[in-house]
Amino acid sequence: MTEVTEKADPAQEIELSKKREANWPAVLILIHVHLLSLYGLWLLLYDVKWFTVFLLISLCFMATLGMTTGAHRLWAHRSYKAHISLRIMLMLFQTLAGVGSIYDWVQQHRFHHAHFATSNDPYDNNKGFLYAQIITRMRKLSPHQEKLKQSIDMSDLENDSVVMFQKKIYWLLYIILFLLLPLNAPLEYWDDSVLSAVFVIGFLRYFIVLHAAWLIESAICVWGLKPGQKSPPDSNSVFIISMSFWPQYHYLIPYDYKSGEYGTYDSGCSSAFIRVWAALGLATDLRTVESKTIQRALANVAKTKRSLQTCLEEALKEQCLPDQHYLRRG
């Protein structure tokens, strides 16, 4: 009698663990940033010079623009095209945020969109705002998530010289732009104290910018509709008709440059910032969805009973702007 030994199929995929472990260095850093920023807030209120206050506001504003109009709308979703001079400026602004390179952040954000609201989404909004905003930042991706993340197409960024330059020397830029220059300015130029430089321009600034950047992924927990409300998230018509409850609209049409990060549509500093550069010819091919396009898509949904996403994609192909329209100028 011959014994038959079964051999494992080498082509069979090994199931990877979906468990996320604590990222202890991140845990320690975030605990210190949050605690020490409280002292920075006290100094801001009682013991800093006005120039330091202006510097704090300016640095936070530039860093946030670097994240919203740069990393998010330009590089993650290709909402518009930017001249190399504008891309360099946005790259420098994004470095001021201190959240990692553009390449790494965009890969993580695209992974978030690809698996939005599923168990594979690292910022799963089904687990609540606290999880999406803070807790997930203190955990590593699971081996399963890491594998899924590697499948995200990043070829467009790999062909972007500005992005790859920053990726190559990110930590050098981080030390110079995020640490040395901002911390040195209050000491050298208006003789503020070391405590003000370290705790206000250092820890408090980082606290503000971190949470502004994190809100890009967790904002749906704040401004989005909750399951069970009158117009639940799985019914998208309300969002594209009124452009309200923007998070659901953003996840349906992520490339619309008018979609703000903090609960707005076609308003706010970031959208205005993009339009200014469009008027100057340094931002071109701004992508958006017109009301007529939405009406055609909804009509096709009613006629064909196909999904809104499919009908919207077809309607967008027919949408065109005149050659001299300011959104295409440049």
N, C-alpha and C positions, 0 to 999 in steps of 0.2 A: 504494500500500500504506500503510495507516494504522498508525502506531506506537501501541501501547497502553502507557501508562505506569501502573504499579501504584502506588497510593497507600497509605501505611500507614494502617491502621485506627486512628482516634483513640481508639477504645474499648479497643484492645489494651493490656493492662497492661505497663508497662515493668518488666523484671526488675531489682530492686535488688540491689546488692552485699551479699553475706553476710560480707564480710571485716570483722573487728573491729580497729580501730586502737588503738594505745596512747594512753591518757589521761595525758599527761605531767605535768600538774599533780597528778593523783592519785598518780602514781608518786613524785614528789618528796615530797609530803606524807606518804605512807605510809612511805617510807624514813626520813624524819626522825622520825616518831612512833615507829617500832619501835626505832631506834637510841637516841633520847633517853630512851625509857622504860626502857632498861637502867640508865641513871644514876639515874632515878627509883626503880628497884627497889633499887639500892645505898643510896640515901638512906633509903628506907623501912626497910631492915634495920638501918641503923647511925646515922641522924642526923635523925630526925624526932620530934616530940612525939606522945604518944599521942592527943591530940585530932585531930591530922592523920590518923592511922591510922583513927580512928573516922569522920572525915569522908569519907575515901576509900571505906571500906566502905559507908557510907550512900548516897553519891552513886551508886556502882556498882549497889547494890541497887535504888534507885529508878529509875535509868535502865533497868535490865534488866526490871523490872516494867512500865515504860512501853512497852517493846518487846513483851514476851510477852503480857501481859494486855490491853494497849491496842492498839498497832499491829497485832499479829498476830491475837489471838483476837477482839477486839471489832471492829476496823475492817476487817481484811482478810477475815475469815471469818464475821463476824456470829454468833459462838458464843453471844452473850448480848446483852441490851439493858442499857444503863446510863443512870442518871439524869444530868442535865446536870452536876451537881456532881461526880459520879464521872468523867465524860468530861473535864471541865476538869482535874481532878487528874492523870488519865492523860496528857492532852496535855502538861502541864507536865513530868511524869516523862519522857515520850518525847523532849521537847526536850533533856533532860539527856544523852541518848544521842549527840547530835551527828551523826546519820546522815541528816539531811535531814528535810523535813516529812513528816507522817503521810500526806498525799495522795500525794506522790511515792513514798514507800516502799511503800505499799499497792499502787499501780499496778504497780510493779516486781515485787512479790511475787505478785500475781494473774497477771501475765504469766508468771512462773516456773511457777506451778501449771498454767496453761493449756497450756504447752508442756513440761511436766515430762519430763525424760530424753530429749529430742529435741535435734537440732542447733540449734534455735531457743531452747532454754532457756539463758539467760545463765549459770546455775550448773550446767551439765550435769554431773551426778554420774558419768557414764560416763568423764569425764576425770580422776577422782580427787579426793581431798580437797584437796590443795594448790591445784588449779585452782579448785575451788568456793569455797574459803575465802579465797584471797588473789589469785591471778593474775587472775581475772575482774574483780576490783574495780579493777584498773589498766588496764582496757580499756573503750573506748566500745562501746555497742551498734552493731551494723552498721545501715546504712540499712534493710535488710530487717527486722531486729528492731524498729527504731524504728517502722516502719509497723505491724507486728503489735501493738506495745505500745499504739499509739493507738486500737486497736479494743477495748481492755479497757473494760468497762462500769464507770464510776465515778460513776454518777448518785446512788447512795446517799450517797457522801461529799460530793458537790456540794450535797446537801440537809442536810448536817450543819454547823450554824453553828460548832461548836467547831473542826472540822477546817479549814473554810475561813478562819476567823479566824487560825488558826496559819499556814496557807499564805500568807496575805496579809502577815503581819508576821514571818515565820519568822526572818529574819536579825537583826531587832531582839531577838526573844526569845532567839535563840542567843547573841548578844553578852552579854545581861544574865544569863540563867540558866546557860548553859554556861561562859561565860568569867569575867565580872566578879565575880559573887557567890561562886562557889567559890574563885577565886584570891585574893580579898580576905579571905575568912574566916580563914585561918591567920595572916595578917599582922596583922589588926585585933583579933581576939578572943583569941588566945593567944600572940601574939608569936613565931610560928615564922619561919623564914628565907624569903627570897625564893626561894632554890633549892628548898626543900621545896614551896612553893606552886606554882612553875612546873613542876618535874619530877615531883613526886608527884601533886598534885591536877590538874596539867595533862596532861602527856604519859603518865604511867603510867595514870592514870584512863581517858584516851581509848583507850589500847591495850587495856585490859581490856574496856571497854564495846563497842568496835568488834568484837572477836572474839566476844563474847557475842551481839551482834546478827547477825553474819555466820553463826554456827552455826545460826541458824534455817533457813537455806537449805542449808547443807552438812552438817547433822547426819546425814542418811541415809548419808553416806559413813562415819560413825563407828559408828552403832548399827543401821543397816539390814542386811538380809541381802544377801550378794553373789551375783551370778549364778553358777549352778552348785552352790550349796549345796543341802542336802536339801530345803528349801522355798524355791524361787527367788522373786524378787519378782513374777513374772507369775502366781503362784498365791496369791491373797489370802486363802484360807480360814484359814490358820494365824493371820493377824494379827487377824481379827475374832473368832475363837474364843477366843484367849488374850489378846487386846489386847497382845501382845508384839511385838517388832520394830516399834515404833510408827511409824517413818517411813512404811512402806508403808501402814499403817492410816491415817495422817494424810492421805496423798495420795489415799486412797480416800474417806475421810469427813473432809474438812478442817474442818468446822464443829463437831466434837465438842469441847466446852470442856475435857474431861478430858485431851485429848491434849497432853502436855507438849512443850516444845521441845527438851529435852535427854535423850531416851531414857527417859522415864517415862510412865506412864498413871495418871491419877487419884491422883497424889501430887505432892509438891513444893510450893514456896512459891506459885507462880502459881495453881495450881488451888485451894489453900487460900485465897489472897487473894480470888479470885472468890467462893468460898462464903461468906466472911465478909461481903462486901458484899451477897450474896444474902440472908443472914440478917437484915441491916439494912434490906432492902427497896430498896437502891439499884442492885442488879443483878437483872434478872428474865429470864424465858424462856431459861434456860440450856439449850442444846441438847446432847443426848447420845444415845447409842444403847443401849437396854436389851438384856439377854441374850435375852429372849423374842423381841424384834424380829429379832435375828441368827439365831435358830433358825428363825423363819418364813421368812426370806430364803433360808437354806441349803436348807430343805425345798422351796421353790419352784424353786430352781436344779436340784435333783435331779429334780423332776417335769416341769418345762417345758423344761429344757436351755437356758434363757436365761442371759444374763450375770449375774454376781453384782451388778454395779452396778445393773442394771434391777430385779432382784428386791429389792434392798435399798431402793431408792427407793420401791417400792410398799409394802414393809413399814413404812417410816418414816412414810408417810402414815396408816397405821392406828395408829401408836404415839401414845398420848395420856397425859398425866399428869392426875391429879385437880386441880381448880381450886385447892385449898388446899395442894398439894404445895409444898415450900419452893423448888423450882426455878422455880415460877411465881408465887411470892408477891410482892406489891408492886403 
